[in-house]
Amino acid sequence: MSTSKKLYAARDFKDVGTGRSFAAGDEVTGKAGEIANYEAAGLLTDKKSEAAKADAPAA
């Protein structure tokens, strides 16, 4: 599954299975199955600015 749509981490997370870690706002790449799992878990967004806001401390 190849896509030109960029996906970003919606929050900080670590994939224990692969050992990869992502900070909120990081572009996320990987195998189709990994990406599908991250999407199903609600860990990805297609908007980098939303990811950064989600991880920002409350004012």
C-alpha positions as CSV (number, residue, x, y, z in Angstrom):
1,M,0.0,0.0,0.0
2,S,1.8,3.1,-1.2
3,T,0.3,6.5,-0.7
4,S,1.5,10.0,-1.3
5,K,-0.5,11.3,1.8
6,K,1.8,12.2,4.6
7,L,0.8,10.9,8.0
8,Y,2.0,12.3,11.4
9,A,2.0,11.0,14.9
10,A,-1.0,12.4,16.7
11,R,0.9,12.0,20.1
12,D,4.1,10.5,21.4
13,F,4.1,6.7,21.1
14,K,6.4,3.7,20.8
15,D,5.7,0.6,18.8
16,V,6.9,-2.1,21.1
17,G,6.8,-4.7,18.3
18,T,9.3,-2.8,16.1
19,G,11.0,-0.7,18.7
20,R,10.3,2.5,16.8
21,S,9.3,5.7,18.6
22,F,7.5,8.7,17.3
23,A,7.0,12.2,18.9
24,A,3.8,14.1,18.2
25,G,4.1,15.8,14.8
26,D,6.8,13.4,13.5
27,E,6.1,12.1,10.0
28,V,5.4,8.4,10.3
29,T,6.5,5.9,7.6
30,G,6.5,2.2,7.6
31,K,5.1,-1.0,6.2
32,A,1.5,-1.0,5.2
33,G,0.5,-3.3,8.1
34,E,2.3,-1.0,10.6
35,I,0.6,2.1,9.2
36,A,-2.8,0.3,9.3
37,N,-2.3,-0.6,12.9
38,Y,-1.3,2.9,13.9
39,E,-4.3,4.3,12.1
40,A,-6.7,1.8,13.8
41,A,-5.3,2.8,17.2
42,G,-5.9,6.5,16.4
43,L,-2.2,7.3,16.6
44,L,-2.0,9.1,13.2
45,T,-3.3,12.3,11.7
46,D,-2.9,13.8,8.3
47,K,-2.4,17.3,9.7
48,K,1.0,18.1,11.3
49,S,-0.4,21.2,13.1
50,E,-3.1,19.1,14.8
51,A,-0.5,16.7,16.1
52,A,1.6,19.5,17.5
53,K,-1.5,21.0,19.2
54,A,-2.5,17.7,20.7
55,D,0.9,17.3,22.5
56,A,1.2,20.9,23.6
57,P,0.8,21.6,27.4
58,A,-2.4,23.3,28.5
59,A,-2.1,27.0,29.1
